[in-house]
Amino acid sequence: MQRRRLGRTGYTVSEIGFGAWGIGATMWRGVTDDVGMKAVHEALDLGMDFLDTALAYGDGHSEELLARVLAERGGRDRVVIATKIPPKDSVWPAQATTPLGKAFPGPWIEECVESSLRHLRVEALQIEQLHVWHDAWLDDPAWDDTRATMERLKEKGRVLHWGVSINSHTPETALRLLRDPIMETVQLIYNIYDRSPERELFELARRNDVGVIVRVPLDEGGLTGAIGPSTEFPEGDWRQRYFRGSRKEEAGKRAAALVPLLGKEAKTLTELALRFCLSRSEVSTVIPGMRRPEHARANAGISDGHALSPALLELLAEHAWDKDWYAG
């Protein structure tokens, strides 16, 4: 497993990390806790030491499962865990017109930090992220109190490093925040289809030494080639909405158009998608969702230090796709 610096946090982490949304058990269905925990064990055995979770993933269930796995392993693993504070109003994505006090008031931040500490069974959160953001909030008078709370939690040793997770496909909504020294990491969507971080955010992250955590590298499964018109999801699974209507057919066509690019540099669509993300030097770690041990094995094997060639990257640029299936 190859490793990369996580910005100026002082951490060096596995370039393939474990995305733990899927083991939260509420929005992703069809996998038991036992299988999900086996996936975490497999990932750790294969050298993944960056685990990304959130308080909103099953109301802390994902955090609790990670803690159970680490307890079973007797504390012998060196890991970095990143978690997130949900907006108090439960509105995703963040709206510029929403008062900051409804999303991230100081007391709410403290309450969420303490909840995550209990779930994870730790004394300090290594990386705590705001789960949504909009730069309009920097002009809200409540920002001074919110930021002071974040500083106080860091001074008390309850949070070691702060970051932000940018919702949907809008990295431009956090460019001002990332200039604030309190923010040391940024989590964002980046994949073959969504190239938006390349416009400004990657350069800003490089200048300010901000660690970049890439999520949704497989477009919620669309870039694996496994989604098509006949695909069915378990009842209650959130992907029923994400891939509703004709979207499954469209996802299948887009993925099929990438198949001719497979070969020596990438043998599967999953490998192509992950190598694409890792070909950017600004990226610290990529966190595909993993719910089964076989997911961990397939993803870990891609970390071998080989980036895609400039020629293949140029061909992939033709497959950029401007969409937002989270909205509506």
PLY file of the C-alpha trace (Angstrom):
ply
format ascii 1.0
element vertex 328
property float x
property float y
property float z
element edge 327
property int vertex1
property int vertex2
end_header
0.00 0.00 0.00
1.42 3.35 -1.09
1.22 6.29 1.31
0.83 10.06 0.91
1.01 13.16 3.08
-2.34 14.44 4.33
-1.54 18.09 3.86
-0.02 19.82 6.86
-1.74 17.57 9.44
1.48 15.65 10.01
-0.22 12.39 9.02
0.93 10.11 6.25
-1.94 7.87 5.19
-2.74 5.05 2.79
-3.62 6.44 -0.62
-6.64 4.12 -0.68
-8.79 4.73 2.39
-11.93 3.08 3.71
-15.19 4.91 2.99
-17.53 3.86 5.81
-20.84 5.41 4.72
-22.06 2.06 3.41
-21.71 0.27 6.77
-23.92 2.83 8.48
-26.84 0.48 7.64
-29.52 3.08 6.99
-29.07 4.44 3.46
-27.11 1.55 1.96
-28.94 -1.75 2.37
-28.21 -5.42 1.84
-25.12 -5.98 4.01
-25.12 -7.08 7.64
-22.95 -5.55 10.37
-20.93 -8.76 10.48
-20.04 -8.54 6.78
-19.31 -4.82 7.05
-16.95 -5.40 9.96
-15.18 -8.14 8.03
-14.64 -5.59 5.25
-12.99 -3.23 7.73
-10.78 -6.02 9.06
-9.75 -6.93 5.51
-8.96 -3.31 4.68
-6.77 -2.94 7.75
-4.99 -6.22 6.99
-4.22 -4.88 3.50
-2.66 -1.67 4.80
-5.53 0.81 4.64
-5.08 3.05 7.64
-7.34 5.98 6.73
-10.97 5.45 7.76
-13.64 8.00 6.87
-16.97 8.02 8.67
-19.57 10.52 9.92
-22.01 11.02 12.76
-24.82 11.02 10.17
-23.94 7.54 8.89
-26.62 5.56 10.71
-26.75 8.11 13.56
-23.28 7.06 14.68
-23.62 3.37 13.76
-20.73 3.52 11.29
-18.51 5.11 13.94
-19.48 2.42 16.44
-18.66 -0.41 14.03
-15.21 1.03 13.38
-14.62 1.21 17.14
-15.72 -2.42 17.55
-13.34 -3.59 14.83
-10.40 -1.72 16.33
-11.24 -3.11 19.78
-11.28 -6.64 18.36
-7.81 -6.02 16.96
-6.51 -5.04 20.37
-5.28 -1.61 19.40
-2.46 -2.99 17.28
-3.33 -0.90 14.23
-2.07 2.58 13.49
-5.05 4.35 11.94
-6.27 7.85 11.17
-10.03 8.29 11.53
-11.89 11.21 10.00
-15.49 11.85 10.98
-18.02 14.63 10.32
-20.52 16.92 12.01
-23.92 16.99 10.27
-25.72 20.32 9.86
-28.20 20.79 12.70
-31.01 21.50 10.23
-30.20 18.31 8.27
-30.14 20.20 4.98
-27.90 18.84 2.22
-26.45 20.60 0.25
-25.74 23.75 2.21
-27.81 26.75 1.15
-26.35 30.27 1.00
-29.62 31.64 2.39
-29.60 29.43 5.50
-28.32 31.22 8.62
-25.15 29.57 9.91
-26.75 29.39 13.33
-29.25 26.86 11.99
-26.55 24.62 10.55
-23.45 24.85 12.76
-24.04 26.79 15.99
-21.26 26.43 18.55
-23.19 24.28 21.07
-24.20 21.86 18.29
-20.58 21.44 17.25
-19.58 20.61 20.81
-22.48 18.16 21.18
-21.58 16.34 17.97
-17.90 16.13 18.84
-18.73 14.53 22.19
-21.09 12.06 20.51
-18.42 10.97 18.01
-15.84 10.63 20.77
-18.18 8.23 22.61
-19.00 6.23 19.49
-15.37 5.89 18.45
-14.18 5.26 22.04
-11.37 7.79 21.79
-10.23 10.83 23.74
-9.56 12.97 20.67
-10.87 13.10 17.12
-7.94 13.08 14.72
-9.89 14.79 11.92
-13.30 16.38 12.42
-15.05 17.76 9.34
-18.03 20.01 8.80
-20.25 17.78 6.67
-21.52 20.60 4.44
-20.46 24.15 3.76
-21.19 27.35 1.89
-18.77 30.28 1.84
-21.67 32.70 2.34
-21.56 31.62 5.99
-18.21 33.36 6.45
-20.13 36.65 6.28
-22.64 35.52 8.90
-22.05 37.11 12.34
-22.43 33.63 13.88
-19.18 32.48 12.22
-17.08 34.15 14.92
-18.71 32.04 17.65
-18.63 28.86 15.56
-14.97 29.28 14.77
-14.15 30.12 18.38
-15.82 26.86 19.41
-13.71 24.95 16.92
-10.55 26.62 18.22
-11.53 25.86 21.81
-12.10 22.18 21.05
-8.70 22.03 19.42
-7.02 23.74 22.38
-8.72 21.25 24.73
-7.37 18.36 22.64
-10.83 17.06 21.74
-10.25 17.72 18.02
-6.72 17.56 16.63
-7.39 18.78 13.09
-10.35 20.44 11.38
-11.53 19.92 7.82
-14.57 20.38 5.61
-16.52 18.02 3.39
-17.92 19.80 0.34
-21.32 18.49 -0.65
-22.39 17.64 -4.19
-20.36 18.97 -7.14
-19.60 22.52 -6.00
-15.99 22.97 -4.83
-16.29 26.71 -5.49
-18.50 27.02 -2.38
-15.55 26.42 -0.04
-12.61 28.24 -1.65
-12.69 31.10 0.89
-12.96 28.74 3.86
-9.92 26.76 2.74
-7.79 29.90 3.06
-8.51 29.88 6.81
-5.60 28.23 8.67
-8.01 26.26 10.86
-8.95 24.10 7.88
-6.31 21.45 7.18
-8.25 18.99 5.01
-10.97 19.10 2.36
-13.16 16.23 1.22
-14.67 16.49 -2.24
-16.17 14.61 -5.16
-13.67 13.92 -7.91
-13.93 11.26 -10.58
-13.72 10.67 -14.32
-17.05 12.43 -14.78
-16.68 15.29 -12.28
-13.51 17.29 -12.98
-14.65 20.45 -11.14
-11.86 20.46 -8.49
-9.35 20.92 -11.31
-10.62 24.45 -12.00
-9.44 26.11 -8.78
-9.54 23.90 -5.72
-6.55 21.67 -6.41
-4.29 24.68 -6.94
-5.58 26.30 -3.73
-5.02 23.09 -1.79
-1.48 22.82 -3.13
-0.63 26.42 -2.21
-2.06 26.09 1.30
-0.90 22.50 1.88
-4.45 21.28 2.50
-4.94 17.51 2.51
-7.36 16.39 -0.24
-9.69 13.47 0.49
-11.48 12.24 -2.63
-14.87 10.64 -2.25
-17.31 9.17 -4.82
-14.45 8.03 -7.10
-16.79 5.39 -8.56
-19.82 7.70 -8.99
-21.86 5.71 -6.45
-21.24 2.57 -8.50
-21.86 4.09 -11.93
-18.17 3.88 -12.82
-17.87 0.19 -11.97
-19.89 -0.93 -14.98
-22.26 -2.80 -12.66
-25.22 -0.42 -13.10
-27.62 -0.93 -16.00
-31.33 -0.90 -16.90
-31.98 -4.20 -15.10
-30.12 -3.30 -11.89
-32.25 -3.55 -8.75
-31.40 -2.21 -5.32
-32.60 -3.47 -1.92
-35.80 -1.90 -0.64
-35.04 1.35 1.16
-31.60 1.74 -0.42
-30.94 5.39 -1.28
-29.61 4.41 -4.72
-33.19 3.75 -5.78
-33.56 7.53 -5.91
-30.05 8.34 -7.19
-30.44 5.99 -10.17
-34.15 6.58 -10.71
-35.93 6.81 -14.05
-33.66 6.44 -17.06
-30.52 7.09 -15.05
-29.51 3.42 -14.77
-29.56 3.12 -18.55
-27.57 6.34 -18.94
-25.01 5.21 -16.35
-24.61 1.92 -18.17
-24.03 3.63 -21.51
-21.46 6.03 -20.04
-19.55 3.20 -18.39
-19.63 1.10 -21.57
-18.07 3.99 -23.48
-15.04 3.73 -21.18
-14.47 0.01 -21.76
-12.42 0.51 -24.97
-9.85 2.41 -22.86
-9.08 -0.62 -20.69
-5.83 -2.46 -21.23
-2.32 -2.48 -19.78
-2.84 0.61 -17.63
-6.15 -0.51 -16.14
-7.86 -3.85 -16.56
-11.24 -2.97 -15.02
-13.40 0.14 -14.85
-12.93 0.29 -11.08
-9.17 0.26 -11.52
-9.39 2.92 -14.22
-11.53 5.15 -11.98
-9.30 4.86 -8.93
-6.06 5.28 -10.89
-7.56 8.40 -12.45
-7.97 9.97 -9.01
-4.54 8.87 -7.81
-2.92 10.39 -10.90
-3.33 13.84 -9.31
-0.47 14.67 -6.96
-2.75 16.97 -4.95
-4.83 13.98 -3.83
-3.84 12.57 -0.44
-6.24 9.64 -0.28
-9.21 8.20 -2.16
-12.05 6.67 -0.14
-14.26 4.35 -2.19
-17.13 2.90 -0.20
-16.51 -0.67 0.94
-19.08 -2.98 2.48
-17.66 -6.42 1.71
-14.16 -7.95 2.09
-13.90 -8.45 -1.67
-14.35 -4.69 -2.15
-11.37 -4.06 0.11
-9.22 -6.59 -1.74
-10.04 -5.17 -5.16
-9.43 -1.57 -4.14
-6.22 -2.19 -2.18
-4.61 -3.92 -5.15
-4.74 -0.71 -7.16
-2.27 1.05 -4.88
1.04 0.29 -6.57
2.44 3.71 -7.43
1.50 3.61 -11.14
-0.32 6.70 -12.39
-2.19 6.79 -15.68
-0.23 8.04 -18.67
-0.78 11.58 -20.01
-2.16 10.06 -23.20
-4.83 8.07 -21.37
-5.69 11.02 -19.13
-6.23 13.11 -22.24
-8.64 10.52 -23.60
-10.50 10.43 -20.30
-11.04 14.19 -20.47
-13.55 13.53 -23.26
-15.74 11.64 -20.78
-16.34 14.53 -18.36
-20.04 14.71 -17.54
-21.83 17.66 -15.98
-24.64 16.26 -13.82
-26.01 16.39 -10.27
-28.12 13.35 -9.45
-28.13 14.21 -5.76
-30.40 17.19 -6.39
-34.15 16.78 -6.64
0 1
1 2
2 3
3 4
4 5
5 6
6 7
7 8
8 9
9 10
10 11
11 12
12 13
13 14
14 15
15 16
16 17
17 18
18 19
19 20
20 21
21 22
22 23
23 24
24 25
25 26
26 27
27 28
28 29
29 30
30 31
31 32
32 33
33 34
34 35
35 36
36 37
37 38
38 39
39 40
40 41
41 42
42 43
43 44
44 45
45 46
46 47
47 48
48 49
49 50
50 51
51 52
52 53
53 54
54 55
55 56
56 57
57 58
58 59
59 60
60 61
61 62
62 63
63 64
64 65
65 66
66 67
67 68
68 69
69 70
70 71
71 72
72 73
73 74
74 75
75 76
76 77
77 78
78 79
79 80
80 81
81 82
82 83
83 84
84 85
85 86
86 87
87 88
88 89
89 90
90 91
91 92
92 93
93 94
94 95
95 96
96 97
97 98
98 99
99 100
100 101
101 102
102 103
103 104
104 105
105 106
106 107
107 108
108 109
109 110
110 111
111 112
112 113
113 114
114 115
115 116
116 117
117 118
118 119
119 120
120 121
121 122
122 123
123 124
124 125
125 126
126 127
127 128
128 129
129 130
130 131
131 132
132 133
133 134
134 135
135 136
136 137
137 138
138 139
139 140
140 141
141 142
142 143
143 144
144 145
145 146
146 147
147 148
148 149
149 150
150 151
151 152
152 153
153 154
154 155
155 156
156 157
157 158
158 159
159 160
160 161
161 162
162 163
163 164
164 165
165 166
166 167
167 168
168 169
169 170
170 171
171 172
172 173
173 174
174 175
175 176
176 177
177 178
178 179
179 180
180 181
181 182
182 183
183 184
184 185
185 186
186 187
187 188
188 189
189 190
190 191
191 192
192 193
193 194
194 195
195 196
196 197
197 198
198 199
199 200
200 201
201 202
202 203
203 204
204 205
205 206
206 207
207 208
208 209
209 210
210 211
211 212
212 213
213 214
214 215
215 216
216 217
217 218
218 219
219 220
220 221
221 222
222 223
223 224
224 225
225 226
226 227
227 228
228 229
229 230
230 231
231 232
232 233
233 234
234 235
235 236
236 237
237 238
238 239
239 240
240 241
241 242
242 243
243 244
244 245
245 246
246 247
247 248
248 249
249 250
250 251
251 252
252 253
253 254
254 255
255 256
256 257
257 258
258 259
259 260
260 261
261 262
262 263
263 264
264 265
265 266
266 267
267 268
268 269
269 270
270 271
271 272
272 273
273 274
274 275
275 276
276 277
277 278
278 279
279 280
280 281
281 282
282 283
283 284
284 285
285 286
286 287
287 288
288 289
289 290
290 291
291 292
292 293
293 294
294 295
295 296
296 297
297 298
298 299
299 300
300 301
301 302
302 303
303 304
304 305
305 306
306 307
307 308
308 309
309 310
310 311
311 312
312 313
313 314
314 315
315 316
316 317
317 318
318 319
319 320
320 321
321 322
322 323
323 324
324 325
325 326
326 327
